């Protein structure tokens, strides 16, 4: 069973906040209310979109990626251009800045992921060093001891979110403060969060560390989500909802209020500190 929510520690303790976003819409969906709260309090949160680079326009798409693009009726360039415009609009609405790292979405990585089953499964062995490469590309915030990173918990098991979780682990191992957010809309599916926590329990256990009340920034979060107009039908179809404002509000609010005992919250997890072994 998931843990009961608990009050947040001081959200503004750090002076620098960086949100690791596997794809363009993940931060607005998963923790946009927290970003907006930080911005309203005078901070300048930064969103780092990890897997948002443009694929080589001269290289053919894999059959899996080509089928997706056929469904969208767009070329890869058109998709990336549209998503970057959406990201800029969403970040502006949240009061954040946004940067895109030079890494490709899983569907563009040399045809390695050729089905939904592979996309929502473990990273392939040949990508074993990808998290370390991404971590290096983020740079080092060690010069600011009050920095905090926010990384995906990887609820839902999307391969890019798993890489994002591994980046969070790497940052924590370097001594950085890392809060792991519940990936939405994946976490809305019944049992999804519990399954992820059970999977982590054996090797990388986590504990609920903070709940952030986002009642005052809920409308801002919704406006940021609506900026991703090209994705709404796909994203919310995953949880059986339509991409309309009323359905998005109802679907997201139900989960947020369940987590916050009738008050909408966003929840964050931290690694359980292990006691040093005795010889």
N, C-alpha and C positions, 0 to 999 in steps of 0.2 A: 504494500500500500504506500502511496505517496505521503510524504510528511505534511502535517498541518502547517499552514502559513505562519510566519512569525514576523514581528516588526522589522523593518529595515534598519541596518546600521546607518550611520550618517552617510547619505548618498553623496554629499558634496565633500567628503573628506579628501579625496584626491583633487588635484588641480588640473589633471589631464585625463581625458576619457577617450578611449579608442575602441570602437565596435567593429568586430571582425564579421563581415557579411559574406557568406559563400557566394550568394547571387545578389542581384540588384535589389530585390524586394524584401530580403529576409529581416533586416533590422526594423523597418516600419511595421512589418507584421508581428514580429516577436517581441520587440521591446521599444517600439516607437514612442509610447507614453513616457518611458523613462528618459529617452533622449530629449523629448520636449520639456520634461521637468528640469533636466540639467540646463538646457538652454535658457529656460525662463528664470533660472536662478543665477544666470551670469556666466555659466561655463560655455565652452565652444566644443561640443562633442564632435569627434571625427569618425566617419564611417569609412572603412577600408573594404571595398568590394574585391574579393579575392579572384573569383573565376569569371571575370567579365571582359577579358581581352577579345580582340577581333580575330577570328580565324583567317588564315591565308585565303584570300579571294580566288587565287589561282589553283588551289588544291580542291579536289572534289570532296563533297561531303560524304560521310558514311551513309549507307542505306537508312540507318536508324535516324540520323540527323536530317537526312533529306526528306524522310517521311514526315518528320515534325514540321519542317519548313513548308512542305506542300500543304499541310493542314492549316498553317498560318497564312499561306499565300504571300510569303516574304522571303527575300534572300537573306543570307547571313548578315551582310552589311546593313540591310534595312532593319533587321532585328536588333543588332547591336546599337545602331543609331537611335532607334526608338527607345530602347531600354536606357540608354544614357540620358536621353532627354527626360524620361520618367524619373530616373534617379536624381537628377539635378532638381527637378520640381519637388520631389518628396523631401530631399534633404533641406531645401529651402523652407518648406512648410514646418519641418521639425526644428529648424534653427541650427542645423548641423552643417559641417563641411563633408565632402565626399571625395575620395580618391579611388582610382581603379588600378589594381596591381596587374602585372603582365602575365596572367595565367588564363588558360582556356577552360571553359565549361566542359564537364565530362563528355558531353555529346560531341565535342569537337576534338577530343584528344586521340587522333589517329585511329578512330574506329574501335577503340578499346572497349567501349561500353555500347553494346549493340542491342540492348533490350531493357525494358523496365526492370526485369529481375536483376540484371547486372547493375543498373543504375541505383537500385535500392538494395545494395549488398556490400560486402566488404571491398575495400580498395584492392585493385589488382597488385600482385607482387612487384611488377615493374614500376609502380608508383610509390614504393616504400620510402624513397627519399624526398617525396614531394612536400610533406609538411615542413621538413627542415629548410627546404628552399624557400617556401612561403614565409617562414619565420624570419629568415635572413632578409627577405625583401621588405618586411615590415620595418626594419631598422631597430635600433636599440633605444628604449626609453629609460635606460638606467640612469641617465643624467638627471631624470626627474624622479626622485624616490616616492613621490605621491601619485604616480601614474597608476591607472587601472585599465586593464583590458577586459573586454566582454566577448566571449566566444560561444559558438553553438554547442549545446549539449548533445546534439545529433539525434534527437528524437525523430523517428521515422526512417533513420538509417540511409538517407541519401548519401551517396559516396562523397560528394563535395562537402557535405556537412560533417561527415566523419573526418575528412581531412582538416576541416576547420576546428573540430574538437581536438585533433592531434596537435594543431598549432597552439591551442590553448594550453595543452599539457606541456609543450615545449617552453612556452613563456613562463608557466608556473615553475618549471624546473630551473629556470634562470632567476627565480626570486621575485618575479612580477606578481602583483595581485591580479587574479583572474576570476571573474564571475562568469559562470556558464548560464546562458539563457535557454528557456524552453522553446524549441523550434515550433513555430506556428505557420500554417494550420495543422501540421502533422500531429502535434500534441492533443488536438481536439478529438482525434479518433480514440474511441474507448480502449483503454488499456495501453495506449502507446507509450505514455510516460513511464508507467510501471514496468513495461517490458524493457525499456532502455535502462532504467535504474537497476533492474535485476541483472541485466547483461554486464553493467559496469561493476556490480558489487564484488565480483571475484577478483578483479584486477585493479580498477581505479575507482574505488567507492567515492561517492560525493554526498554532501549533506546540504539541505536547504539552508542558505545563509542569509537571504534577504527577500522581503516582499516590498515592492514599491507601489504605493497607492497612486494610481493613474487616473483617478476620477476627474481631476481638474484638467487633465491633458487628453482625455479620451477623444474629444472632437478633433483635436489636432492630429492625433494618431490616425483617426479615420480619414481625414483629408489627405494625409500622407499616403495611406494605402490606396486611396482612389487615384493617386497620381499614376499608378501602374496599370493604366487602362488596358494595355495589351495582354495582361496576365490574369485579370480578375476571374474570367470564366474558368480558366484552367486551375488556378490556385484554389478557388472555393468549390469548384466541382469535385475536387479531391475529398471534400468532407460533406458532399451532398447539398451544397448551398449555391445559390445564384450569385452572380457578381454585381448585385445591386446594392445601393447604400443600405437599404433597410435590412437585407439579408446578411450583409457583411457585419453591420452593427449587431444584429441579433446573435449571429453565430459567434463572433468574437467576444461579445459582452457576456454571453452565457458561460463561456470557459473562464474568462477573467473573474467573474463574480463567484463562480464555484471555487476558484483558487483563493479568493479573498473574503469568503464568508459574507457574501452579498455586496461587497465593495470591490470594484474592478482593480485588480493588481497585476503586476508582472513579477514573476518569481525568478530568482537567481540562485545558483548552486555553486559550491566551492568544493575542492578536493578535501577529503578527510586526511588530516595529517596523521601519518603513521608514527608510532613510537619507535625510536631506534632500537634495533635488535640487540639483545645482550649476548655477549660471547660466553 
